[in-house]
Amino acid sequence: MPANRRFRRVIRIGPVQVGTAYDERGREKHTAACTALRCGFSADYDSRAAAELAARTHRCPVR
């Protein structure tokens, strides 16, 4: 069952969106997810800086 998260502080860096939410244990997590079709990149990070770095360096394999 997918997580139902309420994201805040959502920004967009190229095709990647970075947002902050609380996980099921109440810890703050930062997610970077690519919005390009058929890319599928998505990752959770403990720090906002790590999520933004992943968004800046992400290259979609599908063109």
All heavy atoms as TSV, in Angstrom:
chain	resi	resn	atom	element	x	y	z
A	1	MET	N	N	0.838	-1.169	0.000
A	1	MET	CA	C	0.000	0.000	0.000
A	1	MET	C	C	0.890	1.241	0.000
A	1	MET	O	O	1.799	1.352	0.822
A	1	MET	CB	C	-0.875	-0.029	1.246
A	1	MET	CG	C	-1.864	1.073	1.302
A	1	MET	SD	S	-2.989	0.645	2.649
A	1	MET	CE	C	-3.895	2.117	2.732
A	2	PRO	N	N	0.696	2.177	-0.923
A	2	PRO	CA	C	1.569	3.344	-0.999
A	2	PRO	C	C	1.363	4.284	0.186
A	2	PRO	O	O	0.279	4.353	0.773
A	2	PRO	CB	C	1.161	4.017	-2.308
A	2	PRO	CG	C	-0.196	3.505	-2.606
A	2	PRO	CD	C	-0.298	2.154	-1.981
A	3	ALA	N	N	2.439	4.979	0.520
A	3	ALA	CA	C	2.365	5.939	1.619
A	3	ALA	C	C	1.532	7.145	1.198
A	3	ALA	O	O	1.635	7.627	0.076
A	3	ALA	CB	C	3.767	6.386	2.014
A	4	ASN	N	N	0.712	7.629	2.104
A	4	ASN	CA	C	-0.115	8.797	1.848
A	4	ASN	C	C	0.490	9.959	2.617
A	4	ASN	O	O	0.206	10.145	3.786
A	4	ASN	CB	C	-1.549	8.528	2.290
A	4	ASN	CG	C	-2.547	9.246	1.425
A	4	ASN	OD1	O	-2.168	9.910	0.475
A	4	ASN	ND2	N	-3.806	9.105	1.756
A	5	ARG	N	N	1.373	10.721	1.975
A	5	ARG	CA	C	2.113	11.766	2.661
A	5	ARG	C	C	1.610	13.145	2.277
A	5	ARG	O	O	1.180	13.374	1.161
A	5	ARG	CB	C	3.591	11.676	2.309
A	5	ARG	CG	C	4.221	10.397	2.765
A	5	ARG	CD	C	5.680	10.407	2.454
A	5	ARG	NE	N	6.283	9.143	2.818
A	5	ARG	CZ	C	7.450	8.741	2.378
A	5	ARG	NH1	N	8.145	9.483	1.571
A	5	ARG	NH2	N	7.928	7.586	2.759
A	6	ARG	N	N	1.684	14.061	3.220
A	6	ARG	CA	C	1.364	15.468	2.958
A	6	ARG	C	C	2.695	16.221	2.881
A	6	ARG	O	O	3.358	16.422	3.895
A	6	ARG	CB	C	0.485	16.028	4.073
A	6	ARG	CG	C	0.311	17.514	3.947
A	6	ARG	CD	C	-0.722	18.027	4.896
A	6	ARG	NE	N	-1.920	18.214	4.102
A	6	ARG	CZ	C	-3.145	18.023	4.511
A	6	ARG	NH1	N	-3.369	17.603	5.731
A	6	ARG	NH2	N	-4.165	18.249	3.732
A	7	PHE	N	N	3.072	16.601	1.660
A	7	PHE	CA	C	4.353	17.260	1.439
A	7	PHE	C	C	4.246	18.760	1.666
A	7	PHE	O	O	3.227	19.377	1.396
A	7	PHE	CB	C	4.847	16.996	0.016
A	7	PHE	CG	C	5.322	15.595	-0.179
A	7	PHE	CD1	C	4.488	14.640	-0.732
A	7	PHE	CD2	C	6.584	15.214	0.201
A	7	PHE	CE1	C	4.910	13.335	-0.901
A	7	PHE	CE2	C	7.026	13.921	0.042
A	7	PHE	CZ	C	6.183	12.981	-0.517
A	8	ARG	N	N	5.335	19.327	2.161
A	8	ARG	CA	C	5.450	20.773	2.328
A	8	ARG	C	C	6.813	21.192	1.815
A	8	ARG	O	O	7.667	20.349	1.573
A	8	ARG	CB	C	5.263	21.163	3.794
A	8	ARG	CG	C	6.202	20.487	4.741
A	8	ARG	CD	C	5.814	20.738	6.200
A	8	ARG	NE	N	6.516	19.815	7.074
A	8	ARG	CZ	C	7.755	19.980	7.501
A	8	ARG	NH1	N	8.430	21.047	7.155
A	8	ARG	NH2	N	8.319	19.089	8.264
A	9	ARG	N	N	6.988	22.468	1.617
A	9	ARG	CA	C	8.232	23.010	1.068
A	9	ARG	C	C	8.638	22.279	-0.218
A	9	ARG	O	O	9.763	21.810	-0.359
A	9	ARG	CB	C	9.367	22.920	2.089
A	9	ARG	CG	C	9.220	23.851	3.253
A	9	ARG	CD	C	10.419	23.841	4.164
A	9	ARG	NE	N	11.636	24.154	3.440
A	9	ARG	CZ	C	12.853	23.805	3.825
A	9	ARG	NH1	N	13.012	23.116	4.942
A	9	ARG	NH2	N	13.901	24.132	3.117
A	10	VAL	N	N	7.716	22.192	-1.146
A	10	VAL	CA	C	7.976	21.514	-2.417
A	10	VAL	C	C	8.609	22.511	-3.382
A	10	VAL	O	O	8.100	23.612	-3.579
A	10	VAL	CB	C	6.677	20.941	-3.012
A	10	VAL	CG1	C	6.938	20.312	-4.368
A	10	VAL	CG2	C	6.064	19.929	-2.067
A	11	ILE	N	N	9.756	22.115	-3.946
A	11	ILE	CA	C	10.407	22.927	-4.973
A	11	ILE	C	C	10.673	22.039	-6.177
A	11	ILE	O	O	10.661	20.813	-6.078
A	11	ILE	CB	C	11.725	23.564	-4.476
A	11	ILE	CG1	C	12.760	22.502	-4.125
A	11	ILE	CG2	C	11.477	24.510	-3.322
A	11	ILE	CD1	C	14.147	23.064	-3.917
A	12	ARG	N	N	10.926	22.676	-7.299
A	12	ARG	CA	C	11.204	21.954	-8.530
A	12	ARG	C	C	12.589	22.358	-9.030
A	12	ARG	O	O	12.882	23.538	-9.178
A	12	ARG	CB	C	10.147	22.279	-9.568
A	12	ARG	CG	C	10.238	21.456	-10.812
A	12	ARG	CD	C	9.098	21.835	-11.763
A	12	ARG	NE	N	9.093	20.933	-12.881
A	12	ARG	CZ	C	8.325	19.864	-12.967
A	12	ARG	NH1	N	7.476	19.591	-12.022
A	12	ARG	NH2	N	8.379	19.084	-14.019
A	13	ILE	N	N	13.437	21.369	-9.296
A	13	ILE	CA	C	14.768	21.578	-9.849
A	13	ILE	C	C	14.824	20.762	-11.129
A	13	ILE	O	O	14.982	19.549	-11.099
A	13	ILE	CB	C	15.869	21.146	-8.866
A	13	ILE	CG1	C	15.760	21.930	-7.573
A	13	ILE	CG2	C	17.241	21.313	-9.486
A	13	ILE	CD1	C	16.674	21.473	-6.466
A	14	GLY	N	N	14.655	21.431	-12.258
A	14	GLY	CA	C	14.561	20.733	-13.542
A	14	GLY	C	C	13.307	19.871	-13.528
A	14	GLY	O	O	12.240	20.332	-13.136
A	15	PRO	N	N	13.420	18.601	-13.929
A	15	PRO	CA	C	12.242	17.730	-13.915
A	15	PRO	C	C	11.990	17.082	-12.548
A	15	PRO	O	O	11.013	16.360	-12.378
A	15	PRO	CB	C	12.593	16.663	-14.950
A	15	PRO	CG	C	14.066	16.552	-14.859
A	15	PRO	CD	C	14.557	17.966	-14.601
A	16	VAL	N	N	12.851	17.355	-11.572
A	16	VAL	CA	C	12.760	16.692	-10.262
A	16	VAL	C	C	12.087	17.609	-9.244
A	16	VAL	O	O	12.416	18.787	-9.146
A	16	VAL	CB	C	14.163	16.286	-9.758
A	16	VAL	CG1	C	14.066	15.589	-8.416
A	16	VAL	CG2	C	14.859	15.399	-10.768
A	17	GLN	N	N	11.152	17.053	-8.484
A	17	GLN	CA	C	10.522	17.780	-7.392
A	17	GLN	C	C	11.089	17.272	-6.070
A	17	GLN	O	O	11.269	16.066	-5.893
A	17	GLN	CB	C	9.009	17.579	-7.394
A	17	GLN	CG	C	8.312	18.349	-8.467
A	17	GLN	CD	C	6.803	18.267	-8.334
A	17	GLN	OE1	O	6.270	17.338	-7.742
A	17	GLN	NE2	N	6.128	19.244	-8.890
A	18	VAL	N	N	11.360	18.216	-5.170
A	18	VAL	CA	C	11.876	17.892	-3.842
A	18	VAL	C	C	10.860	18.380	-2.825
A	18	VAL	O	O	10.415	19.526	-2.884
A	18	VAL	CB	C	13.240	18.566	-3.598
A	18	VAL	CG1	C	13.727	18.283	-2.185
A	18	VAL	CG2	C	14.264	18.100	-4.613
A	19	GLY	N	N	10.472	17.507	-1.903
A	19	GLY	CA	C	9.488	17.868	-0.889
A	19	GLY	C	C	9.835	17.256	0.455
A	19	GLY	O	O	10.573	16.277	0.543
A	20	THR	N	N	9.297	17.851	1.516
A	20	THR	CA	C	9.533	17.403	2.878
A	20	THR	C	C	8.220	16.888	3.474
A	20	THR	O	O	7.184	17.518	3.316
A	20	THR	CB	C	10.068	18.565	3.735
A	20	THR	OG1	O	11.259	19.060	3.129
A	20	THR	CG2	C	10.376	18.123	5.142
A	21	ALA	N	N	8.297	15.750	4.155
A	21	ALA	CA	C	7.118	15.166	4.804
A	21	ALA	C	C	7.576	14.339	5.991
A	21	ALA	O	O	8.777	14.101	6.180
A	21	ALA	CB	C	6.355	14.286	3.829
A	22	TYR	N	N	6.626	13.918	6.803
A	22	TYR	CA	C	6.920	13.022	7.923
A	22	TYR	C	C	6.607	11.596	7.506
A	22	TYR	O	O	5.603	11.333	6.856
A	22	TYR	CB	C	6.086	13.407	9.144
A	22	TYR	CG	C	6.499	14.724	9.743
A	22	TYR	CD1	C	5.736	15.861	9.561
A	22	TYR	CD2	C	7.675	14.831	10.478
A	22	TYR	CE1	C	6.134	17.078	10.095
A	22	TYR	CE2	C	8.075	16.041	11.013
A	22	TYR	CZ	C	7.298	17.157	10.819
A	22	TYR	OH	O	7.692	18.357	11.348
A	23	ASP	N	N	7.483	10.649	7.893
A	23	ASP	CA	C	7.225	9.253	7.565
A	23	ASP	C	C	6.271	8.648	8.597
A	23	ASP	O	O	5.766	9.347	9.478
A	23	ASP	CB	C	8.530	8.458	7.450
A	23	ASP	CG	C	9.268	8.294	8.763
A	23	ASP	OD1	O	8.812	8.837	9.786
A	23	ASP	OD2	O	10.320	7.623	8.764
A	24	GLU	N	N	6.033	7.340	8.491
A	24	GLU	CA	C	5.054	6.680	9.363
A	24	GLU	C	C	5.495	6.643	10.825
A	24	GLU	O	O	4.670	6.422	11.712
A	24	GLU	CB	C	4.764	5.264	8.862
A	24	GLU	CG	C	5.967	4.360	8.796
A	24	GLU	CD	C	6.788	4.508	7.528
A	24	GLU	OE1	O	6.383	5.225	6.618
A	24	GLU	OE2	O	7.866	3.893	7.465
A	25	ARG	N	N	6.762	6.883	11.098
A	25	ARG	CA	C	7.258	6.906	12.478
A	25	ARG	C	C	7.403	8.324	13.026
A	25	ARG	O	O	7.925	8.504	14.121
A	25	ARG	CB	C	8.593	6.198	12.561
A	25	ARG	CG	C	8.477	4.726	12.248
A	25	ARG	CD	C	9.776	4.030	12.442
A	25	ARG	NE	N	9.634	2.612	12.165
A	25	ARG	CZ	C	10.543	1.728	12.457
A	25	ARG	NH1	N	11.669	2.096	13.024
A	25	ARG	NH2	N	10.345	0.467	12.168
A	26	GLY	N	N	6.979	9.317	12.250
A	26	GLY	CA	C	7.024	10.696	12.709
A	26	GLY	C	C	8.331	11.414	12.466
A	26	GLY	O	O	8.521	12.533	12.928
A	27	ARG	N	N	9.238	10.780	11.735
A	27	ARG	CA	C	10.517	11.413	11.419
A	27	ARG	C	C	10.390	12.229	10.152
A	27	ARG	O	O	9.659	11.840	9.230
A	27	ARG	CB	C	11.598	10.349	11.230
A	27	ARG	CG	C	11.887	9.566	12.493
A	27	ARG	CD	C	12.898	8.490	12.228
A	27	ARG	NE	N	12.294	7.545	11.273
A	27	ARG	CZ	C	12.694	6.312	11.074
A	27	ARG	NH1	N	13.715	5.849	11.724
A	27	ARG	NH2	N	12.090	5.531	10.208
A	28	GLU	N	N	11.123	13.322	10.073
A	28	GLU	CA	C	11.097	14.167	8.884
A	28	GLU	C	C	11.956	13.538	7.791
A	28	GLU	O	O	13.109	13.186	8.032
A	28	GLU	CB	C	11.630	15.560	9.240
A	28	GLU	CG	C	11.410	16.570	8.160
A	28	GLU	CD	C	11.826	17.954	8.584
A	28	GLU	OE1	O	13.017	18.132	8.909
A	28	GLU	OE2	O	10.964	18.836	8.609
A	29	LYS	N	N	11.386	13.373	6.621
A	29	LYS	CA	C	12.087	12.809	5.467
A	29	LYS	C	C	11.963	13.770	4.300
A	29	LYS	O	O	10.980	14.498	4.168
A	29	LYS	CB	C	11.493	11.458	5.056
A	29	LYS	CG	C	11.723	10.369	6.051
A	29	LYS	CD	C	13.171	9.972	6.074
A	29	LYS	CE	C	13.391	8.817	7.022
A	29	LYS	NZ	N	14.751	8.361	7.040
A	30	HIS	N	N	12.949	13.741	3.427
A	30	HIS	CA	C	12.983	14.599	2.252
A	30	HIS	C	C	13.027	13.695	1.033
A	30	HIS	O	O	13.843	12.781	0.957
A	30	HIS	CB	C	14.200	15.513	2.315
A	30	HIS	CG	C	14.295	16.233	3.620
A	30	HIS	ND1	N	13.598	17.377	3.886
A	30	HIS	CD2	C	14.977	15.935	4.747
A	30	HIS	CE1	C	13.865	17.775	5.109
A	30	HIS	NE2	N	14.692	16.903	5.660
A	31	THR	N	N	12.139	13.939	0.089
A	31	THR	CA	C	11.989	13.080	-1.072
A	31	THR	C	C	12.316	13.842	-2.341
A	31	THR	O	O	11.893	14.986	-2.513
A	31	THR	CB	C	10.544	12.548	-1.160
A	31	THR	OG1	O	10.242	11.862	0.048
A	31	THR	CG2	C	10.363	11.606	-2.329
A	32	ALA	N	N	13.066	13.196	-3.231
A	32	ALA	CA	C	13.333	13.717	-4.564
A	32	ALA	C	C	12.711	12.738	-5.553
A	32	ALA	O	O	12.975	11.539	-5.490
A	32	ALA	CB	C	14.832	13.842	-4.816
A	33	ALA	N	N	11.862	13.257	-6.457
A	33	ALA	CA	C	11.169	12.395	-7.414
A	33	ALA	C	C	11.142	13.076	-8.780
A	33	ALA	O	O	10.780	14.248	-8.881
A	33	ALA	CB	C	9.760	12.098	-6.953
A	34	CYS	N	N	11.516	12.333	-9.813
A	34	CYS	CA	C	11.506	12.864	-11.172
A	34	CYS	C	C	10.091	12.773	-11.741
A	34	CYS	O	O	9.409	11.759	-11.579
A	34	CYS	CB	C	12.482	12.101	-12.045
A	34	CYS	SG	S	12.678	12.818	-13.689
A	35	THR	N	N	9.667	13.828	-12.423
A	35	THR	CA	C	8.317	13.874	-12.991
A	35	THR	C	C	8.298	13.563	-14.487
A	35	THR	O	O	7.235	13.619	-15.095
A	35	THR	CB	C	7.686	15.256	-12.750
A	35	THR	OG1	O	8.511	16.247	-13.364
A	35	THR	CG2	C	7.548	15.536	-11.262
A	36	ALA	N	N	9.455	13.241	-15.072
A	36	ALA	CA	C	9.498	12.908	-16.491
A	36	ALA	C	C	8.829	11.556	-16.737
A	36	ALA	O	O	8.874	10.659	-15.888
A	36	ALA	CB	C	10.943	12.862	-16.980
A	37	LEU	N	N	8.224	11.419	-17.895
A	37	LEU	CA	C	7.548	10.172	-18.244
A	37	LEU	C	C	8.541	9.021	-18.327
A	37	LEU	O	O	9.631	9.166	-18.878
A	37	LEU	CB	C	6.822	10.320	-19.584
A	37	LEU	CG	C	5.652	11.298	-19.603
A	37	LEU	CD1	C	5.102	11.406	-21.008
A	37	LEU	CD2	C	4.571	10.847	-18.646
A	38	ARG	N	N	8.177	7.895	-17.764
A	38	ARG	CA	C	8.940	6.646	-17.797
A	38	ARG	C	C	10.309	6.735	-17.132
A	38	ARG	O	O	11.174	5.907	-17.389
A	38	ARG	CB	C	9.092	6.142	-19.235
A	38	ARG	CG	C	7.785	5.835	-19.914
A	38	ARG	CD	C	7.985	5.182	-21.269
A	38	ARG	NE	N	8.991	5.806	-22.097
A	38	ARG	CZ	C	8.755	6.695	-23.045
A	38	ARG	NH1	N	7.524	7.068	-23.288
A	38	ARG	NH2	N	9.732	7.201	-23.767
A	39	CYS	N	N	10.553	7.710	-16.283
A	39	CYS	CA	C	11.848	7.801	-15.606
A	39	CYS	C	C	11.864	6.914	-14.368
A	39	CYS	O	O	12.710	6.056	-14.230
A	39	CYS	CB	C	12.177	9.243	-15.237
A	39	CYS	SG	S	13.758	9.381	-14.358
A	40	GLY	N	N	10.960	7.158	-13.427
A	40	GLY	CA	C	10.852	6.294	-12.261
A	40	GLY	C	C	11.812	6.599	-11.132
A	40	GLY	O	O	11.870	5.855	-10.159
A	41	PHE	N	N	12.580	7.683	-11.200
A	41	PHE	CA	C	13.510	8.030	-10.124
A	41	PHE	C	C	12.761	8.608	-8.937
A	41	PHE	O	O	11.985	9.547	-9.070
A	41	PHE	CB	C	14.552	9.040	-10.613
A	41	PHE	CG	C	15.375	9.632	-9.504
A	41	PHE	CD1	C	16.370	8.887	-8.899
A	41	PHE	CD2	C	15.144	10.919	-9.059
A	41	PHE	CE1	C	17.126	9.428	-7.872
A	41	PHE	CE2	C	15.894	11.468	-8.039
A	41	PHE	CZ	C	16.886	10.721	-7.449
A	42	SER	N	N	12.992	8.049	-7.759
A	42	SER	CA	C	12.419	8.551	-6.520
A	42	SER	C	C	13.262	8.018	-5.371
A	42	SER	O	O	13.612	6.838	-5.352
A	42	SER	CB	C	10.979	8.084	-6.355
A	42	SER	OG	O	10.484	8.497	-5.105
A	43	ALA	N	N	13.621	8.909	-4.429
A	43	ALA	CA	C	14.437	8.484	-3.295
A	43	ALA	C	C	14.147	9.348	-2.079
A	43	ALA	O	O	13.838	10.528	-2.216
A	43	ALA	CB	C	15.912	8.559	-3.648
A	44	ASP	N	N	14.234	8.730	-0.892
A	44	ASP	CA	C	14.064	9.441	0.370
A	44	ASP	C	C	15.428	9.693	0.987
A	44	ASP	O	O	16.315	8.837	0.930
A	44	ASP	CB	C	13.220	8.617	1.350
A	44	ASP	CG	C	11.765	8.566	0.965
A	44	ASP	OD1	O	11.310	9.496	0.277
A	44	ASP	OD2	O	11.081	7.604	1.349
A	45	TYR	N	N	15.574	10.855	1.614
A	45	TYR	CA	C	16.824	11.258	2.241
A	45	TYR	C	C	16.540	11.797	3.632
A	45	TYR	O	O	15.438	12.275	3.914
A	45	TYR	CB	C	17.530	12.332	1.399
A	45	TYR	CG	C	17.902	11.851	0.027
A	45	TYR	CD1	C	17.054	12.057	-1.058
A	45	TYR	CD2	C	19.087	11.173	-0.198
A	45	TYR	CE1	C	17.382	11.604	-2.317
A	45	TYR	CE2	C	19.427	10.716	-1.453
A	45	TYR	CZ	C	18.570	10.934	-2.505
A	45	TYR	OH	O	18.895	10.482	-3.755
A	46	ASP	N	N	17.555	11.755	4.493
A	46	ASP	CA	C	17.421	12.285	5.845
A	46	ASP	C	C	17.625	13.789	5.904
A	46	ASP	O	O	17.152	14.435	6.829
A	46	ASP	CB	C	18.405	11.603	6.793
A	46	ASP	CG	C	18.041	10.148	7.043
A	46	ASP	OD1	O	16.841	9.827	6.987
A	46	ASP	OD2	O	18.952	9.345	7.282
A	47	SER	N	N	18.349	14.362	4.935
A	47	SER	CA	C	18.599	15.805	4.950
A	47	SER	C	C	18.086	16.449	3.659
A	47	SER	O	O	18.069	15.824	2.593
A	47	SER	CB	C	20.087	16.101	5.115
A	47	SER	OG	O	20.789	15.781	3.945
A	48	ARG	N	N	17.665	17.684	3.782
A	48	ARG	CA	C	17.166	18.446	2.636
A	48	ARG	C	C	18.288	18.678	1.619
A	48	ARG	O	O	18.066	18.621	0.412
A	48	ARG	CB	C	16.599	19.775	3.138
A	48	ARG	CG	C	16.065	20.690	2.099
A	48	ARG	CD	C	14.688	20.281	1.684
A	48	ARG	NE	N	14.175	21.164	0.660
A	48	ARG	CZ	C	12.940	21.196	0.303
A	48	ARG	NH1	N	12.065	20.416	0.881
A	48	ARG	NH2	N	12.535	21.983	-0.659
A	49	ALA	N	N	19.502	18.928	2.108
A	49	ALA	CA	C	20.641	19.173	1.223
A	49	ALA	C	C	20.930	17.958	0.335
A	49	ALA	O	O	21.238	18.114	-0.853
A	49	ALA	CB	C	21.875	19.533	2.037
A	50	ALA	N	N	20.820	16.763	0.893
A	50	ALA	CA	C	21.059	15.548	0.113
A	50	ALA	C	C	20.003	15.371	-0.974
A	50	ALA	O	O	20.319	14.986	-2.109
A	50	ALA	CB	C	21.078	14.331	1.023
A	51	ALA	N	N	18.752	15.671	-0.656
A	51	ALA	CA	C	17.678	15.545	-1.647
A	51	ALA	C	C	17.853	16.564	-2.767
A	51	ALA	O	O	17.655	16.245	-3.936
A	51	ALA	CB	C	16.323	15.725	-0.970
A	52	GLU	N	N	18.236	17.790	-2.428
A	52	GLU	CA	C	18.446	18.807	-3.447
A	52	GLU	C	C	19.669	18.488	-4.308
A	52	GLU	O	O	19.663	18.740	-5.513
A	52	GLU	CB	C	18.570	20.183	-2.807
A	52	GLU	CG	C	17.253	20.673	-2.243
A	52	GLU	CD	C	17.337	22.067	-1.669
A	52	GLU	OE1	O	18.369	22.753	-1.862
A	52	GLU	OE2	O	16.366	22.481	-1.011
A	53	LEU	N	N	20.708	17.933	-3.716
A	53	LEU	CA	C	21.881	17.521	-4.490
A	53	LEU	C	C	21.518	16.410	-5.467
A	53	LEU	O	O	21.941	16.423	-6.626
A	53	LEU	CB	C	22.995	17.059	-3.557
A	53	LEU	CG	C	24.268	16.561	-4.236
A	53	LEU	CD1	C	24.928	17.709	-5.002
A	53	LEU	CD2	C	25.220	15.986	-3.226
A	54	ALA	N	N	20.722	15.451	-5.031
A	54	ALA	CA	C	20.278	14.380	-5.918
A	54	ALA	C	C	19.450	14.942	-7.066
A	54	ALA	O	O	19.557	14.493	-8.209
A	54	ALA	CB	C	19.467	13.346	-5.139
A	55	ALA	N	N	18.630	15.955	-6.791
A	55	ALA	CA	C	17.815	16.565	-7.844
A	55	ALA	C	C	18.689	17.307	-8.854
A	55	ALA	O	O	18.433	17.263	-10.056
A	55	ALA	CB	C	16.806	17.528	-7.215
A	56	ARG	N	N	19.700	17.986	-8.366
A	56	ARG	CA	C	20.582	18.739	-9.266
A	56	ARG	C	C	21.443	17.845	-10.152
A	56	ARG	O	O	21.785	18.203	-11.265
A	56	ARG	CB	C	21.482	19.674	-8.463
A	56	ARG	CG	C	20.768	20.878	-7.939
A	56	ARG	CD	C	21.726	21.868	-7.287
A	56	ARG	NE	N	20.994	23.022	-6.821
A	56	ARG	CZ	C	20.423	23.137	-5.633
A	56	ARG	NH1	N	20.519	22.124	-4.778
A	56	ARG	NH2	N	19.768	24.212	-5.279
A	57	THR	N	N	21.833	16.680	-9.648
A	57	THR	CA	C	22.722	15.794	-10.403
A	57	THR	C	C	21.990	14.687	-11.146
A	57	THR	O	O	22.634	13.888	-11.826
A	57	THR	CB	C	23.755	15.150	-9.447
A	57	THR	OG1	O	23.068	14.426	-8.438
A	57	THR	CG2	C	24.640	16.218	-8.810
A	58	HIS	N	N	20.668	14.618	-11.031
A	58	HIS	CA	C	19.895	13.559	-11.690
A	58	HIS	C	C	19.894	13.739	-13.206
A	58	HIS	O	O	19.705	14.840	-13.719
A	58	HIS	CB	C	18.444	13.576	-11.189
A	58	HIS	CG	C	17.544	12.655	-11.944
A	58	HIS	ND1	N	17.657	11.289	-11.878
A	58	HIS	CD2	C	16.535	12.901	-12.807
A	58	HIS	CE1	C	16.747	10.735	-12.654
A	58	HIS	NE2	N	16.046	11.701	-13.224
A	59	ARG	N	N	20.100	12.646	-13.901
A	59	ARG	CA	C	20.007	12.605	-15.363
A	59	ARG	C	C	19.054	11.483	-15.726
A	59	ARG	O	O	19.260	10.334	-15.363
A	59	ARG	CB	C	21.376	12.325	-15.999
A	59	ARG	CG	C	22.409	13.359	-15.703
A	59	ARG	CD	C	22.116	14.656	-16.442
A	59	ARG	NE	N	23.079	15.676	-16.105
A	59	ARG	CZ	C	22.823	16.732	-15.354
A	59	ARG	NH1	N	21.629	16.882	-14.835
A	59	ARG	NH2	N	23.740	17.627	-15.093
A	60	CYS	N	N	17.999	11.847	-16.443
A	60	CYS	CA	C	17.002	10.843	-16.822
A	60	CYS	C	C	17.580	9.886	-17.852
A	60	CYS	O	O	18.168	10.324	-18.853
A	60	CYS	CB	C	15.770	11.536	-17.433
A	60	CYS	SG	S	14.802	12.454	-16.261
A	61	PRO	N	N	17.418	8.577	-17.643
A	61	PRO	CA	C	17.911	7.612	-18.623
A	61	PRO	C	C	17.030	7.573	-19.876
A	61	PRO	O	O	17.480	7.140	-20.928
A	61	PRO	CB	C	17.861	6.289	-17.879
A	61	PRO	CG	C	16.831	6.479	-16.834
A	61	PRO	CD	C	16.864	7.932	-16.471
A	62	VAL	N	N	15.796	8.039	-19.786
A	62	VAL	CA	C	14.864	8.007	-20.902
A	62	VAL	C	C	14.857	9.371	-21.569
A	62	VAL	O	O	14.663	10.394	-20.922
A	62	VAL	CB	C	13.437	7.655	-20.398
A	62	VAL	CG1	C	12.462	7.635	-21.564
A	62	VAL	CG2	C	13.451	6.343	-19.669
A	63	ARG	N	N	15.056	9.410	-22.845
A	63	ARG	CA	C	15.048	10.679	-23.594
A	63	ARG	C	C	14.017	10.603	-24.686
A	63	ARG	O	O	13.761	9.684	-25.311
A	63	ARG	CB	C	16.403	10.979	-24.209
A	63	ARG	CG	C	17.441	11.254	-23.170
A	63	ARG	CD	C	17.419	12.695	-22.824
A	63	ARG	NE	N	18.320	12.897	-21.699
A	63	ARG	CZ	C	18.400	13.996	-21.054
A	63	ARG	NH1	N	17.670	15.003	-21.366
A	63	ARG	NH2	N	19.197	14.119	-20.047
